[in-house]
Amino acid sequence: MVPAGVSAAEIRAAQKQQPRSEPLPECMAHFVDVYSNPQLRTQSEEWYKHNLPAATPTFRAMTYAAATDIVSEGLATTHCPMSMVPNIPDSERVKLQFLPTEISRNVALVMPKHLLTLPSYANIYRKLVDFCRDEYRHEMKFEGIRLVS
C-alpha cells in the first residue's frame, strides 16, 4: 500500500534504486512495521529488504487498519492483506494505491466434523463456505481500487 500521490514511475525507481535527478517521495523511505501476524511480518521484512531496501521501519502498528491510517496520511508504505482492502472506507481508499506482491499465506476454514451433524452448525458452515467462495471472491476483484502496475 502506497500513498496515492506517489507516481508509478517513482515506485519503480525506488524499487530499482535508479539514480534520479530529483529525490523520491519521503514516504518511500519509510514503512509501517505491523506486529499482528509474525509469519507475514517476516515475509514483509524480507520483501522490503529485497524490493525497497532504502525503506526503514519508521512506524509501528498493532493492526493493519492502523498502518493504513499512517499510509493514507502520506507518511509511509505498508503491506496489508488483500482481505482488508474491500473494508477500507472510501474516504481513506482514495488516498491509497496498491502494489500487488507475492507475499501470501494459506488459510483454512475448519469446523469439528461432529458439529456438522447438527443442522444449525452445518447451515452456518455452509453459509460461511458460500460467502468465502462467492461473495468474498467477488470483493477481491478490486473494483474501484487503484492498482499500481
N, CA, C and O atoms as a GROMACS GRO file, in nm:
protein
  596
    1MET      N    1   0.084  -0.115   0.000
    1MET     CA    2   0.000   0.000   0.000
    1MET      C    3   0.090   0.123   0.000
    1MET      O    4   0.185   0.133   0.078
    2VAL      N    5   0.058   0.218  -0.088
    2VAL     CA    6   0.138   0.338  -0.108
    2VAL      C    7   0.044   0.457  -0.111
    2VAL      O    8  -0.069   0.444  -0.159
    3PRO      N    9   0.086   0.573  -0.061
    3PRO     CA   10   0.000   0.692  -0.072
    3PRO      C   11  -0.033   0.722  -0.219
    3PRO      O   12   0.050   0.700  -0.307
    4ALA      N   13  -0.153   0.771  -0.243
    4ALA     CA   14  -0.200   0.794  -0.380
    4ALA      C   15  -0.116   0.895  -0.455
    4ALA      O   16  -0.113   0.890  -0.578
    5GLY      N   17  -0.048   0.985  -0.388
    5GLY     CA   18   0.030   1.088  -0.455
    5GLY      C   19   0.161   1.042  -0.516
    5GLY      O   20   0.227   1.119  -0.585
    6VAL      N   21   0.199   0.918  -0.492
    6VAL     CA   22   0.324   0.865  -0.545
    6VAL      C   23   0.297   0.806  -0.684
    6VAL      O   24   0.206   0.725  -0.701
    7SER      N   25   0.376   0.849  -0.782
    7SER     CA   26   0.352   0.800  -0.919
    7SER      C   27   0.409   0.659  -0.936
    7SER      O   28   0.494   0.615  -0.860
    8ALA      N   29   0.359   0.591  -1.038
    8ALA     CA   30   0.409   0.456  -1.069
    8ALA      C   31   0.557   0.462  -1.104
    8ALA      O   32   0.632   0.371  -1.069
    9ALA      N   33   0.600   0.567  -1.172
    9ALA     CA   34   0.741   0.582  -1.208
    9ALA      C   35   0.827   0.596  -1.082
    9ALA      O   36   0.937   0.541  -1.075
   10GLU      N   37   0.780   0.670  -0.983
   10GLU     CA   38   0.854   0.686  -0.859
   10GLU      C   39   0.863   0.555  -0.782
   10GLU      O   40   0.965   0.525  -0.719
   11ILE      N   41   0.757   0.477  -0.787
   11ILE     CA   42   0.759   0.346  -0.720
   11ILE      C   43   0.860   0.255  -0.788
   11ILE      O   44   0.940   0.190  -0.721
   12ARG      N   45   0.856   0.250  -0.920
   12ARG     CA   46   0.952   0.165  -0.994
   12ARG      C   47   1.095   0.211  -0.970
   12ARG      O   48   1.185   0.128  -0.954
   13ALA      N   49   1.117   0.342  -0.966
   13ALA     CA   50   1.252   0.394  -0.942
   13ALA      C   51   1.300   0.356  -0.802
   13ALA      O   52   1.418   0.323  -0.784
   14ALA      N   53   1.213   0.361  -0.704
   14ALA     CA   54   1.251   0.323  -0.567
   14ALA      C   55   1.286   0.175  -0.562
   14ALA      O   56   1.380   0.136  -0.493
   15GLN      N   57   1.211   0.094  -0.633
   15GLN     CA   58   1.237  -0.050  -0.633
   15GLN      C   59   1.367  -0.083  -0.705
   15GLN      O   60   1.439  -0.175  -0.664
   16LYS      N   61   1.396  -0.012  -0.811
   16LYS     CA   62   1.517  -0.041  -0.889
   16LYS      C   63   1.637   0.037  -0.838
   16LYS      O   64   1.751   0.011  -0.878
   17GLN      N   65   1.612   0.132  -0.751
   17GLN     CA   66   1.717   0.219  -0.696
   17GLN      C   67   1.793   0.288  -0.809
   17GLN      O   68   1.916   0.299  -0.805
   18GLN      N   69   1.720   0.335  -0.909
   18GLN     CA   70   1.781   0.407  -1.019
   18GLN      C   71   1.826   0.545  -0.973
   18GLN      O   72   1.759   0.608  -0.891
   19PRO      N   73   1.939   0.592  -1.023
   19PRO     CA   74   1.979   0.729  -0.990
   19PRO      C   75   1.878   0.827  -1.050
   19PRO      O   76   1.833   0.810  -1.164
   20ARG      N   77   1.843   0.927  -0.972
   20ARG     CA   78   1.743   1.024  -1.018
   20ARG      C   79   1.794   1.166  -0.992
   20ARG      O   80   1.870   1.190  -0.898
   21SER      N   81   1.750   1.256  -1.077
   21SER     CA   82   1.789   1.396  -1.057
   21SER      C   83   1.708   1.457  -0.943
   21SER      O   84   1.754   1.551  -0.878
   22GLU      N   85   1.591   1.404  -0.918
   22GLU     CA   86   1.509   1.455  -0.808
   22GLU      C   87   1.488   1.344  -0.705
   22GLU      O   88   1.482   1.227  -0.742
   23PRO      N   89   1.478   1.380  -0.578
   23PRO     CA   90   1.463   1.276  -0.475
   23PRO      C   91   1.326   1.208  -0.483
   23PRO      O   92   1.228   1.264  -0.531
   24LEU      N   93   1.323   1.086  -0.435
   24LEU     CA   94   1.197   1.013  -0.427
   24LEU      C   95   1.110   1.072  -0.318
   24LEU      O   96   1.161   1.140  -0.228
   25PRO      N   97   0.979   1.049  -0.323
   25PRO     CA   98   0.893   1.097  -0.216
   25PRO      C   99   0.938   1.041  -0.080
   25PRO      O  100   0.980   0.926  -0.072
   26GLU      N  101   0.929   1.121   0.021
   26GLU     CA  102   0.974   1.082   0.155
   26GLU      C  103   0.907   0.954   0.204
   26GLU      O  104   0.970   0.873   0.273
   27CYS      N  105   0.781   0.935   0.168
   27CYS     CA  106   0.709   0.815   0.216
   27CYS      C  107   0.772   0.685   0.167
   27CYS      O  108   0.754   0.581   0.230
   28MET      N  109   0.845   0.689   0.055
   28MET     CA  110   0.907   0.568   0.001
   28MET      C  111   1.030   0.526   0.082
   28MET      O  112   1.084   0.417   0.062
   29ALA      N  113   1.074   0.610   0.173
   29ALA     CA  114   1.188   0.577   0.259
   29ALA      C  115   1.144   0.519   0.393
   29ALA      O  116   1.228   0.486   0.477
   30HIS      N  117   1.012   0.507   0.412
   30HIS     CA  118   0.959   0.460   0.541
   30HIS      C  119   0.852   0.354   0.517
   30HIS      O  120   0.778   0.359   0.418
   31PHE      N  121   0.846   0.258   0.609
   31PHE     CA  122   0.732   0.165   0.605
   31PHE      C  123   0.683   0.138   0.747
   31PHE      O  124   0.754   0.158   0.845
   32VAL      N  125   0.559   0.093   0.753
   32VAL     CA  126   0.495   0.062   0.880
   32VAL      C  127   0.518  -0.086   0.910
   32VAL      O  128   0.482  -0.173   0.831
   33ASP      N  129   0.578  -0.112   1.025
   33ASP     CA  130   0.603  -0.248   1.072
   33ASP      C  131   0.478  -0.291   1.151
   33ASP      O  132   0.448  -0.235   1.256
   34VAL      N  133   0.408  -0.392   1.100
   34VAL     CA  134   0.283  -0.437   1.162
   34VAL      C  135   0.310  -0.564   1.242
   34VAL      O  136   0.366  -0.660   1.190
   35TYR      N  137   0.271  -0.562   1.368
   35TYR     CA  138   0.302  -0.672   1.459
   35TYR      C  139   0.193  -0.778   1.472
   35TYR      O  140   0.208  -0.873   1.549
   36SER      N  141   0.085  -0.766   1.398
   36SER     CA  142  -0.028  -0.855   1.424
   36SER      C  143  -0.009  -0.999   1.377
   36SER      O  144  -0.078  -1.088   1.426
   37ASN      N  145   0.082  -1.024   1.284
   37ASN     CA  146   0.100  -1.160   1.233
   37ASN      C  147   0.248  -1.188   1.212
   37ASN      O  148   0.308  -1.137   1.118
   38PRO      N  149   0.309  -1.269   1.299
   38PRO     CA  150   0.454  -1.293   1.289
   38PRO      C  151   0.497  -1.352   1.155
   38PRO      O  152   0.603  -1.314   1.104
   39GLN      N  153   0.419  -1.442   1.098
   39GLN     CA  154   0.456  -1.503   0.969
   39GLN      C  155   0.459  -1.398   0.859
   39GLN      O  156   0.556  -1.390   0.783
   40LEU      N  157   0.355  -1.317   0.849
   40LEU     CA  158   0.352  -1.214   0.746
   40LEU      C  159   0.455  -1.105   0.773
   40LEU      O  160   0.509  -1.046   0.680
   41ARG      N  161   0.482  -1.079   0.900
   41ARG     CA  162   0.582  -0.977   0.934
   41ARG      C  163   0.719  -1.018   0.880
   41ARG      O  164   0.789  -0.935   0.823
   42THR      N  165   0.757  -1.143   0.897
   42THR     CA  166   0.885  -1.192   0.846
   42THR      C  167   0.889  -1.181   0.695
   42THR      O  168   0.989  -1.136   0.639
   43GLN      N  169   0.782  -1.221   0.627
   43GLN     CA  170   0.777  -1.211   0.481
   43GLN      C  171   0.783  -1.065   0.437
   43GLN      O  172   0.847  -1.032   0.337
   44SER      N  173   0.716  -0.978   0.510
   44SER     CA  174   0.716  -0.836   0.478
   44SER      C  175   0.856  -0.776   0.491
   44SER      O  176   0.901  -0.702   0.404
   45GLU      N  177   0.925  -0.810   0.599
   45GLU     CA  178   1.061  -0.761   0.618
   45GLU      C  179   1.153  -0.806   0.505
   45GLU      O  180   1.235  -0.728   0.455
   46GLU      N  181   1.139  -0.931   0.463
   46GLU     CA  182   1.219  -0.983   0.352
   46GLU      C  183   1.186  -0.910   0.222
   46GLU      O  184   1.275  -0.877   0.144
   47TRP      N  185   1.058  -0.884   0.200
   47TRP     CA  186   1.018  -0.813   0.078
   47TRP      C  187   1.082  -0.675   0.075
   47TRP      O  188   1.138  -0.635  -0.027
   48TYR      N  189   1.074  -0.602   0.184
   48TYR     CA  190   1.135  -0.469   0.188
   48TYR      C  191   1.287  -0.476   0.168
   48TYR      O  192   1.345  -0.394   0.098
   49LYS      N  193   1.349  -0.575   0.229
   49LYS     CA  194   1.495  -0.588   0.217
   49LYS      C  195   1.537  -0.606   0.070
   49LYS      O  196   1.639  -0.553   0.028
   50HIS      N  197   1.457  -0.681  -0.007
   50HIS     CA  198   1.494  -0.712  -0.144
   50HIS      C  199   1.432  -0.619  -0.248
   50HIS      O  200   1.487  -0.603  -0.356
   51ASN      N  201   1.317  -0.559  -0.216
   51ASN     CA  202   1.247  -0.479  -0.316
   51ASN      C  203   1.248  -0.328  -0.291
   51ASN      O  204   1.232  -0.250  -0.384
   52LEU      N  205   1.266  -0.289  -0.168
   52LEU     CA  206   1.269  -0.147  -0.135
   52LEU      C  207   1.370  -0.127  -0.022
   52LEU      O  208   1.334  -0.082   0.086
   53PRO      N  209   1.497  -0.160  -0.049
   53PRO     CA  210   1.597  -0.163   0.057
   53PRO      C  211   1.627  -0.028   0.122
   53PRO      O  212   1.681  -0.024   0.232
   54ALA      N  213   1.592   0.082   0.055
   54ALA     CA  214   1.617   0.213   0.115
   54ALA      C  215   1.513   0.247   0.222
   54ALA      O  216   1.532   0.341   0.299
   55ALA      N  217   1.404   0.171   0.227
   55ALA     CA  218   1.298   0.198   0.325
   55ALA      C  219   1.333   0.137   0.460
   55ALA      O  220   1.388   0.027   0.468
   56THR      N  221   1.301   0.210   0.566
   56THR     CA  222   1.325   0.162   0.702
   56THR      C  223   1.194   0.154   0.778
   56THR      O  224   1.100   0.228   0.749
   57PRO      N  225   1.186   0.064   0.877
   57PRO     CA  226   1.062   0.052   0.956
   57PRO      C  227   1.050   0.168   1.055
   57PRO      O  228   1.085   0.156   1.172
   58THR      N  229   1.001   0.279   1.006
   58THR     CA  230   0.992   0.402   1.084
   58THR      C  231   0.874   0.403   1.179
   58THR      O  232   0.882   0.460   1.288
   59PHE      N  233   0.765   0.340   1.140
   59PHE     CA  234   0.642   0.338   1.220
   59PHE      C  235   0.611   0.195   1.260
   59PHE      O  236   0.649   0.100   1.192
   60ARG      N  237   0.541   0.181   1.371
   60ARG     CA  238   0.491   0.050   1.417
   60ARG      C  239   0.342   0.060   1.440
   60ARG      O  240   0.291   0.162   1.486
   61ALA      N  241   0.273  -0.048   1.408
   61ALA     CA  242   0.129  -0.054   1.429
   61ALA      C  243   0.092  -0.194   1.475
   61ALA      O  244   0.154  -0.293   1.434
   62MET      N  245  -0.007  -0.201   1.558
   62MET     CA  246  -0.054  -0.331   1.606
   62MET      C  247  -0.150  -0.396   1.508
   62MET      O  248  -0.168  -0.518   1.509
   63THR      N  249  -0.213  -0.315   1.422
   63THR     CA  250  -0.311  -0.368   1.326
   63THR      C  251  -0.285  -0.312   1.188
   63THR      O  252  -0.222  -0.207   1.173
   64TYR      N  253  -0.334  -0.381   1.087
   64TYR     CA  254  -0.324  -0.332   0.951
   64TYR      C  255  -0.409  -0.207   0.932
   64TYR      O  256  -0.375  -0.120   0.852
   65ALA      N  257  -0.520  -0.197   1.004
   65ALA     CA  258  -0.604  -0.078   0.995
   65ALA      C  259  -0.527   0.046   1.041
   65ALA      O  260  -0.537   0.152   0.979
   66ALA      N  261  -0.451   0.034   1.149
   66ALA     CA  262  -0.370   0.146   1.197
   66ALA      C  263  -0.260   0.180   1.096
   66ALA      O  264  -0.230   0.297   1.074
   67ALA      N  265  -0.200   0.079   1.036
   67ALA     CA  266  -0.098   0.102   0.934
   67ALA      C  267  -0.156   0.175   0.814
   67ALA      O  268  -0.092   0.262   0.755
   68THR      N  269  -0.278   0.139   0.777
   68THR     CA  270  -0.347   0.204   0.665
   68THR      C  271  -0.366   0.353   0.693
   68THR      O  272  -0.351   0.436   0.604
   69ASP      N  273  -0.400   0.387   0.816
   69ASP     CA  274  -0.417   0.528   0.853
   69ASP      C  275  -0.288   0.605   0.832
   69ASP      O  276  -0.291   0.719   0.783
   70ILE      N  277  -0.176   0.547   0.867
   70ILE     CA  278  -0.046   0.613   0.851
   70ILE      C  279  -0.014   0.635   0.703
   70ILE      O  280   0.034   0.741   0.664
   71VAL      N  281  -0.042   0.533   0.621
   71VAL     CA  282  -0.015   0.544   0.478
   71VAL      C  283  -0.108   0.646   0.413
   71VAL      O  284  -0.066   0.723   0.328
   72SER      N  285  -0.234   0.647   0.453
   72SER     CA  286  -0.329   0.742   0.392
   72SER      C  287  -0.293   0.887   0.424
   72SER      O  288  -0.337   0.978   0.354
   73GLU      N  289  -0.214   0.908   0.528
   73GLU     CA  290  -0.166   1.042   0.558
   73GLU      C  291  -0.040   1.078   0.480
   73GLU      O  292   0.012   1.188   0.492
   74GLY      N  293   0.008   0.984   0.398
   74GLY     CA  294   0.123   1.010   0.311
   74GLY      C  295   0.258   0.996   0.378
   74GLY      O  296   0.357   1.050   0.329
   75LEU      N  297   0.263   0.926   0.492
   75LEU     CA  298   0.386   0.919   0.570
   75LEU      C  299   0.476   0.799   0.539
   75LEU      O  300   0.596   0.804   0.564
   76ALA      N  301   0.420   0.692   0.484
   76ALA     CA  302   0.497   0.570   0.466
   76ALA      C  303   0.425   0.476   0.371
   76ALA      O  304   0.320   0.510   0.316
   77THR      N  305   0.484   0.358   0.352
   77THR     CA  306   0.420   0.249   0.280
   77THR      C  307   0.395   0.137   0.381
   77THR      O  308   0.448   0.141   0.492
   78THR      N  309   0.315   0.039   0.344
   78THR     CA  310   0.295  -0.077   0.431
   78THR      C  311   0.242  -0.193   0.348
   78THR      O  312   0.196  -0.175   0.235
   79HIS      N  313   0.247  -0.310   0.405
   79HIS     CA  314   0.181  -0.427   0.348
   79HIS      C  315   0.050  -0.446   0.424
   79HIS      O  316   0.040  -0.413   0.542
   80CYS      N  317  -0.048  -0.499   0.355
   80CYS     CA  318  -0.173  -0.536   0.422
   80CYS      C  319  -0.234  -0.653   0.346
   80CYS      O  320  -0.212  -0.666   0.225
   81PRO      N  321  -0.308  -0.736   0.414
   81PRO     CA  322  -0.371  -0.849   0.346
   81PRO      C  323  -0.479  -0.802   0.248
   81PRO      O  324  -0.548  -0.703   0.274
   82MET      N  325  -0.493  -0.872   0.137
   82MET     CA  326  -0.596  -0.838   0.040
   82MET      C  327  -0.735  -0.840   0.103
   82MET      O  328  -0.823  -0.764   0.062
   83SER      N  329  -0.753  -0.925   0.202
   83SER     CA  330  -0.885  -0.937   0.264
   83SER      C  331  -0.928  -0.809   0.334
   83SER      O  332  -1.047  -0.790   0.359
   84MET      N  333  -0.834  -0.723   0.366
   84MET     CA  334  -0.867  -0.598   0.434
   84MET      C  335  -0.910  -0.489   0.337
   84MET      O  336  -0.986  -0.399   0.373
   85VAL      N  337  -0.861  -0.495   0.215
   85VAL     CA  338  -0.879  -0.387   0.119
   85VAL      C  339  -1.026  -0.350   0.096
   85VAL      O  340  -1.058  -0.231   0.098
   86PRO      N  341  -1.117  -0.445   0.073
   86PRO     CA  342  -1.257  -0.406   0.049
   86PRO      C  343  -1.323  -0.339   0.170
   86PRO      O  344  -1.426  -0.274   0.156
   87ASN      N  345  -1.263  -0.353   0.287
   87ASN     CA  346  -1.322  -0.296   0.408
   87ASN      C  347  -1.266  -0.158   0.443
   87ASN      O  348  -1.306  -0.099   0.544
   88ILE      N  349  -1.175  -0.106   0.362
   88ILE     CA  350  -1.122   0.028   0.386
   88ILE      C  351  -1.227   0.128   0.342
   88ILE      O  352  -1.279   0.119   0.231
   89PRO      N  353  -1.261   0.225   0.428
   89PRO     CA  354  -1.363   0.324   0.390
   89PRO      C  355  -1.323   0.400   0.263
   89PRO      O  356  -1.205   0.427   0.240
   90ASP      N  357  -1.422   0.436   0.182
   90ASP     CA  358  -1.396   0.508   0.058
   90ASP      C  359  -1.318   0.637   0.082
   90ASP      O  360  -1.232   0.674   0.001
   91SER      N  361  -1.347   0.706   0.193
   91SER     CA  362  -1.279   0.831   0.223
   91SER      C  363  -1.129   0.810   0.242
   91SER      O  364  -1.050   0.902   0.218
   92GLU      N  365  -1.089   0.692   0.285
   92GLU     CA  366  -0.948   0.661   0.303
   92GLU      C  367  -0.890   0.594   0.178
   92GLU      O  368  -0.773   0.615   0.144
   93ARG      N  369  -0.972   0.514   0.110
   93ARG     CA  370  -0.925   0.441  -0.007
   93ARG      C  371  -0.878   0.534  -0.119
   93ARG      O  372  -0.786   0.500  -0.193
   94VAL      N  373  -0.940   0.652  -0.132
   94VAL     CA  374  -0.900   0.744  -0.239
   94VAL      C  375  -0.760   0.801  -0.212
   94VAL      O  376  -0.699   0.857  -0.303
   95LYS      N  377  -0.710   0.787  -0.092
   95LYS     CA  378  -0.577   0.836  -0.057
   95LYS      C  379  -0.470   0.728  -0.074
   95LYS      O  380  -0.354   0.750  -0.040
   96LEU      N  381  -0.510   0.611  -0.125
   96LEU     CA  382  -0.420   0.496  -0.132
   96LEU      C  383  -0.414   0.439  -0.272
   96LEU      O  384  -0.506   0.456  -0.353
   97GLN      N  385  -0.305   0.371  -0.299
   97GLN     CA  386  -0.295   0.286  -0.417
   97GLN      C  387  -0.224   0.158  -0.375
   97GLN      O  388  -0.155   0.155  -0.273
   98PHE      N  389  -0.241   0.055  -0.453
   98PHE     CA  390  -0.196  -0.077  -0.411
   98PHE      C  391  -0.100  -0.137  -0.512
   98PHE      O  392  -0.120  -0.128  -0.633
   99LEU      N  393   0.004  -0.198  -0.460
   99LEU     CA  394   0.106  -0.264  -0.540
   99LEU      C  395   0.102  -0.412  -0.504
   99LEU      O  396   0.140  -0.449  -0.393
  100PRO      N  397   0.056  -0.497  -0.595
  100PRO     CA  398   0.050  -0.640  -0.562
  100PRO      C  399   0.189  -0.697  -0.534
  100PRO      O  400   0.286  -0.660  -0.600
  101THR      N  401   0.198  -0.785  -0.437
  101THR     CA  402   0.323  -0.853  -0.404
  101THR      C  403   0.299  -1.003  -0.408
  101THR      O  404   0.187  -1.049  -0.428
  102GLU      N  405   0.404  -1.078  -0.390
  102GLU     CA  406   0.394  -1.224  -0.390
  102GLU      C  407   0.382  -1.279  -0.248
  102GLU      O  408   0.388  -1.401  -0.228
  103ILE      N  409   0.367  -1.193  -0.151
  103ILE     CA  410   0.354  -1.238  -0.012
  103ILE      C  411   0.218  -1.307   0.003
  103ILE      O  412   0.116  -1.253  -0.040
  104SER      N  413   0.218  -1.425   0.063
  104SER     CA  414   0.092  -1.496   0.078
  104SER      C  415   0.097  -1.586   0.201
  104SER      O  416   0.203  -1.611   0.259
  105ARG      N  417  -0.018  -1.633   0.236
  105ARG     CA  418  -0.030  -1.732   0.343
  105ARG      C  419  -0.152  -1.818   0.314
  105ARG      O  420  -0.246  -1.773   0.248
  106ASN      N  421  -0.150  -1.939   0.363
  106ASN     CA  422  -0.263  -2.028   0.347
  106ASN      C  423  -0.360  -2.006   0.462
  106ASN      O  424  -0.319  -1.981   0.576
  107VAL      N  425  -0.487  -2.015   0.432
  107VAL     CA  426  -0.589  -2.007   0.535
  107VAL      C  427  -0.681  -2.127   0.519
  107VAL      O  428  -0.691  -2.186   0.411
  108ALA      N  429  -0.748  -2.162   0.626
  108ALA     CA  430  -0.840  -2.275   0.622
  108ALA      C  431  -0.963  -2.243   0.705
  108ALA      O  432  -0.954  -2.177   0.808
  109LEU      N  433  -1.075  -2.290   0.658
  109LEU     CA  434  -1.200  -2.280   0.733
  109LEU      C  435  -1.223  -2.418   0.794
  109LEU      O  436  -1.245  -2.516   0.723
  110VAL      N  437  -1.218  -2.424   0.927
  110VAL     CA  438  -1.223  -2.553   0.995
  110VAL      C  439  -1.340  -2.556   1.092
  110VAL      O  440  -1.366  -2.459   1.164
  111MET      N  441  -1.409  -2.669   1.093
  111MET     CA  442  -1.515  -2.690   1.191
  111MET      C  443  -1.508  -2.836   1.232
  111MET      O  444  -1.496  -2.924   1.147
  112PRO      N  445  -1.515  -2.863   1.361
  112PRO     CA  446  -1.512  -3.004   1.404
  112PRO      C  447  -1.621  -3.084   1.332
  112PRO      O  448  -1.737  -3.043   1.327
  113LYS      N  449  -1.583  -3.198   1.278
  113LYS     CA  450  -1.673  -3.278   1.196
  113LYS      C  451  -1.802  -3.315   1.269
  113LYS      O  452  -1.909  -3.320   1.209
  114HIS      N  453  -1.791  -3.341   1.399
  114HIS     CA  454  -1.912  -3.383   1.471
  114HIS      C  455  -2.016  -3.270   1.477
  114HIS      O  456  -2.136  -3.298   1.490
  115LEU      N  457  -1.973  -3.144   1.468
  115LEU     CA  458  -2.069  -3.034   1.469
  115LEU      C  459  -2.151  -3.028   1.341
  115LEU      O  460  -2.262  -2.975   1.340
  116LEU      N  461  -2.097  -3.083   1.233
  116LEU     CA  462  -2.170  -3.083   1.107
  116LEU      C  463  -2.293  -3.174   1.111
  116LEU      O  464  -2.378  -3.166   1.023
  117THR      N  465  -2.302  -3.259   1.212
  117THR     CA  466  -2.422  -3.343   1.226
  117THR      C  467  -2.538  -3.264   1.285
  117THR      O  468  -2.653  -3.308   1.280
  118LEU      N  469  -2.508  -3.146   1.342
  118LEU     CA  470  -2.614  -3.061   1.396
  118LEU      C  471  -2.659  -2.964   1.287
  118LEU      O  472  -2.577  -2.888   1.235
  119PRO      N  473  -2.786  -2.966   1.252
  119PRO     CA  474  -2.834  -2.885   1.138
  119PRO      C  475  -2.797  -2.736   1.148
  119PRO      O  476  -2.760  -2.675   1.048
  120SER      N  477  -2.808  -2.677   1.266
  120SER     CA  478  -2.780  -2.534   1.276
  120SER      C  479  -2.633  -2.503   1.250
  120SER      O  480  -2.602  -2.405   1.181
  121TYR      N  481  -2.543  -2.584   1.303
  121TYR     CA  482  -2.399  -2.564   1.277
  121TYR      C  483  -2.363  -2.594   1.132
  121TYR      O  484  -2.284  -2.522   1.071
  122ALA      N  485  -2.421  -2.700   1.077
  122ALA     CA  486  -2.395  -2.734   0.938
  122ALA      C  487  -2.440  -2.620   0.846
  122ALA      O  488  -2.374  -2.589   0.747
  123ASN      N  489  -2.553  -2.559   0.879
  123ASN     CA  490  -2.605  -2.447   0.800
  123ASN      C  491  -2.509  -2.327   0.807
  123ASN      O  492  -2.480  -2.264   0.706
  124ILE      N  493  -2.460  -2.295   0.928
  124ILE     CA  494  -2.364  -2.186   0.944
  124ILE      C  495  -2.238  -2.215   0.863
  124ILE      O  496  -2.186  -2.127   0.795
  125TYR      N  497  -2.190  -2.337   0.870
  125TYR     CA  498  -2.069  -2.375   0.797
  125TYR      C  499  -2.090  -2.358   0.646
  125TYR      O  500  -2.005  -2.300   0.578
  126ARG      N  501  -2.203  -2.408   0.594
  126ARG     CA  502  -2.231  -2.395   0.451
  126ARG      C  503  -2.239  -2.249   0.408
  126ARG      O  504  -2.190  -2.212   0.302
  127LYS      N  505  -2.301  -2.165   0.493
  127LYS     CA  506  -2.312  -2.023   0.460
  127LYS      C  507  -2.174  -1.956   0.459
  127LYS      O  508  -2.148  -1.871   0.374
  128LEU      N  509  -2.088  -1.994   0.551
  128LEU     CA  510  -1.951  -1.939   0.552
  128LEU      C  511  -1.874  -1.982   0.428
  128LEU      O  512  -1.804  -1.901   0.367
  129VAL      N  513  -1.887  -2.108   0.392
  129VAL     CA  514  -1.818  -2.157   0.273
  129VAL      C  515  -1.869  -2.083   0.149
  129VAL      O  516  -1.790  -2.038   0.066
  130ASP      N  517  -2.002  -2.070   0.137
  130ASP     CA  518  -2.059  -1.999   0.022
  130ASP      C  519  -2.012  -1.854   0.018
  130ASP      O  520  -1.979  -1.802  -0.088
  131PHE      N  521  -2.009  -1.789   0.134
  131PHE     CA  522  -1.964  -1.650   0.140
  131PHE      C  523  -1.819  -1.638   0.095
  131PHE      O  524  -1.786  -1.552   0.013
  132CYS      N  525  -1.733  -1.723   0.148
  132CYS     CA  526  -1.592  -1.717   0.110
  132CYS      C  527  -1.571  -1.747  -0.038
  132CYS      O  528  -1.492  -1.681  -0.105
  133ARG      N  529  -1.642  -1.846  -0.088
  133ARG     CA  530  -1.624  -1.887  -0.226
  133ARG      C  531  -1.683  -1.785  -0.324
  133ARG      O  532  -1.620  -1.755  -0.425
  134ASP      N  533  -1.800  -1.732  -0.295
  134ASP     CA  534  -1.871  -1.648  -0.392
  134ASP      C  535  -1.858  -1.498  -0.363
  134ASP      O  536  -1.802  -1.424  -0.443
  135GLU      N  537  -1.909  -1.456  -0.250
  135GLU     CA  538  -1.913  -1.313  -0.219
  135GLU      C  539  -1.775  -1.254  -0.196
  135GLU      O  540  -1.741  -1.150  -0.252
  136TYR      N  541  -1.695  -1.319  -0.116
  136TYR     CA  542  -1.565  -1.262  -0.083
  136TYR      C  543  -1.471  -1.265  -0.203
  136TYR      O  544  -1.390  -1.174  -0.221
  137ARG      N  545  -1.481  -1.370  -0.284
  137ARG     CA  546  -1.400  -1.376  -0.406
  137ARG      C  547  -1.434  -1.258  -0.497
  137ARG      O  548  -1.346  -1.200  -0.559
  138HIS      N  549  -1.564  -1.224  -0.505
  138HIS     CA  550  -1.606  -1.108  -0.584
  138HIS      C  551  -1.546  -0.980  -0.528
  138HIS      O  552  -1.503  -0.894  -0.604
  139GLU      N  553  -1.543  -0.967  -0.396
  139GLU     CA  554  -1.483  -0.849  -0.332
  139GLU      C  555  -1.336  -0.835  -0.367
  139GLU      O  556  -1.284  -0.724  -0.375
  140MET      N  557  -1.267  -0.947  -0.386
  140MET     CA  558  -1.123  -0.945  -0.411
  140MET      C  559  -1.087  -0.904  -0.554
  140MET      O  560  -0.969  -0.902  -0.589
  141LYS      N  561  -1.186  -0.872  -0.636
  141LYS     CA  562  -1.157  -0.829  -0.772
  141LYS      C  563  -1.106  -0.686  -0.776
  141LYS      O  564  -1.067  -0.638  -0.882
  142PHE      N  565  -1.105  -0.616  -0.664
  142PHE     CA  566  -1.052  -0.482  -0.653
  142PHE      C  567  -1.120  -0.382  -0.745
  142PHE      O  568  -1.054  -0.297  -0.805
  143GLU      N  569  -1.251  -0.392  -0.758
  143GLU     CA  570  -1.322  -0.296  -0.839
  143GLU      C  571  -1.314  -0.159  -0.773
  143GLU      O  572  -1.342  -0.145  -0.654
  144GLY      N  573  -1.276  -0.060  -0.849
  144GLY     CA  574  -1.267   0.076  -0.798
  144GLY      C  575  -1.143   0.102  -0.713
  144GLY      O  576  -1.136   0.205  -0.646
  145ILE      N  577  -1.047   0.011  -0.714
  145ILE     CA  578  -0.927   0.026  -0.634
  145ILE      C  579  -0.810   0.052  -0.727
  145ILE      O  580  -0.794  -0.015  -0.829
  146ARG      N  581  -0.730   0.148  -0.692
  146ARG     CA  582  -0.616   0.189  -0.775
  146ARG      C  583  -0.499   0.094  -0.754
  146ARG      O  584  -0.436   0.092  -0.648
  147LEU      N  585  -0.468   0.015  -0.859
  147LEU     CA  586  -0.355  -0.077  -0.854
  147LEU      C  587  -0.240  -0.018  -0.933
  147LEU      O  588  -0.260   0.034  -1.043
  148VAL      N  589  -0.121  -0.024  -0.880
  148VAL     CA  590  -0.001   0.022  -0.948
  148VAL      C  591   0.049  -0.093  -1.033
  148VAL      O  592   0.065  -0.205  -0.984
  149SER      N  593   0.074  -0.067  -1.160
  149SER     CA  594   0.124  -0.176  -1.246
  149SER      C  595   0.262  -0.148  -1.296
  149SER      O  596   0.320  -0.228  -1.370
   0.00000   0.00000   0.00000
